[in-house]
Amino acid sequence: MTTENTNSSVDCAVECVNGCIKGDECPNEAYTQEASKFIENTSLDTMLEMAEEAVRKKMIARATEPRKWVMPEELEN
């Protein structure tokens, strides 16, 4: 995620690996707090159930979509 401010652009995925470089001015602070609340208030069992449901839905979606064939001439373009 890249964030913009009046002074510079920050690529959070690269520059904030060891912690946010903007501190209290971080535009992603709200997301961090929301994620922390979710982790704190949701049991591991519930998180695992959510993950299993997401995987199940993805498998069903893959199984129901038609196969896509790639022709050699399409690869050359």
C-alpha positions as CSV (number, residue, x, y, z in Angstrom):
1,M,0.0,0.0,0.0
2,T,1.3,3.4,-0.9
3,T,0.2,6.4,1.0
4,E,0.5,10.0,-0.1
5,N,0.9,13.2,1.9
6,T,2.0,16.7,1.1
7,N,5.7,15.9,1.7
8,S,6.3,12.5,0.1
9,S,5.0,9.2,-0.9
10,V,5.5,6.2,1.4
11,D,5.4,2.6,0.2
12,C,4.2,1.0,3.5
13,A,5.0,-2.6,2.4
14,V,8.7,-1.7,1.9
15,E,9.4,1.2,4.2
16,C,7.4,0.2,7.3
17,V,8.6,-3.4,7.6
18,N,10.0,-2.8,11.0
19,G,7.2,-0.4,12.1
20,C,5.4,2.6,10.7
21,I,7.7,5.4,9.8
22,K,5.0,8.0,10.1
23,G,4.0,7.3,13.7
24,D,0.8,9.1,14.7
25,E,0.3,10.4,11.2
26,C,-0.1,6.9,9.7
27,P,-3.2,6.8,7.5
28,N,-3.5,3.1,8.1
29,E,-3.8,3.4,11.9
30,A,-7.5,2.9,11.8
31,Y,-7.1,-0.5,10.0
32,T,-4.4,-1.5,12.5
33,Q,-6.8,-0.8,15.4
34,E,-9.6,-2.6,13.7
35,A,-7.5,-5.7,13.1
36,S,-6.2,-5.6,16.7
37,K,-9.8,-5.5,18.0
38,F,-10.8,-8.4,15.7
39,I,-7.9,-10.5,16.9
40,E,-8.6,-9.7,20.5
41,N,-12.3,-10.3,20.4
42,T,-12.5,-13.3,18.1
43,S,-11.6,-16.8,19.2
44,L,-9.2,-18.9,17.3
45,D,-11.9,-21.5,16.6
46,T,-14.1,-18.8,15.0
47,M,-11.2,-17.5,12.9
48,L,-10.5,-21.1,11.7
49,E,-14.1,-21.6,10.8
50,M,-14.1,-18.4,8.8
51,A,-10.9,-19.5,7.0
52,E,-12.4,-22.9,6.2
53,E,-15.6,-21.3,4.9
54,A,-13.6,-19.0,2.6
55,V,-11.5,-22.0,1.3
56,R,-14.7,-23.9,0.7
57,K,-16.3,-21.1,-1.2
58,K,-13.2,-20.6,-3.3
59,M,-13.1,-24.3,-4.2
60,I,-16.8,-24.3,-5.2
61,A,-16.2,-21.2,-7.4
62,R,-13.2,-22.9,-9.1
63,A,-15.2,-26.1,-9.6
64,T,-18.2,-24.4,-11.2
65,E,-16.3,-22.1,-13.6
66,P,-15.5,-23.4,-17.0
67,R,-12.0,-24.6,-17.9
68,K,-9.9,-22.0,-19.7
69,W,-7.7,-23.4,-22.4
70,V,-4.6,-21.5,-23.5
71,M,-3.7,-22.0,-27.1
72,P,0.0,-21.8,-28.1
73,E,-0.6,-18.9,-30.4
74,E,-2.0,-16.9,-27.5
75,L,1.2,-17.4,-25.6
76,E,3.3,-15.8,-28.4
77,N,1.5,-12.5,-28.2
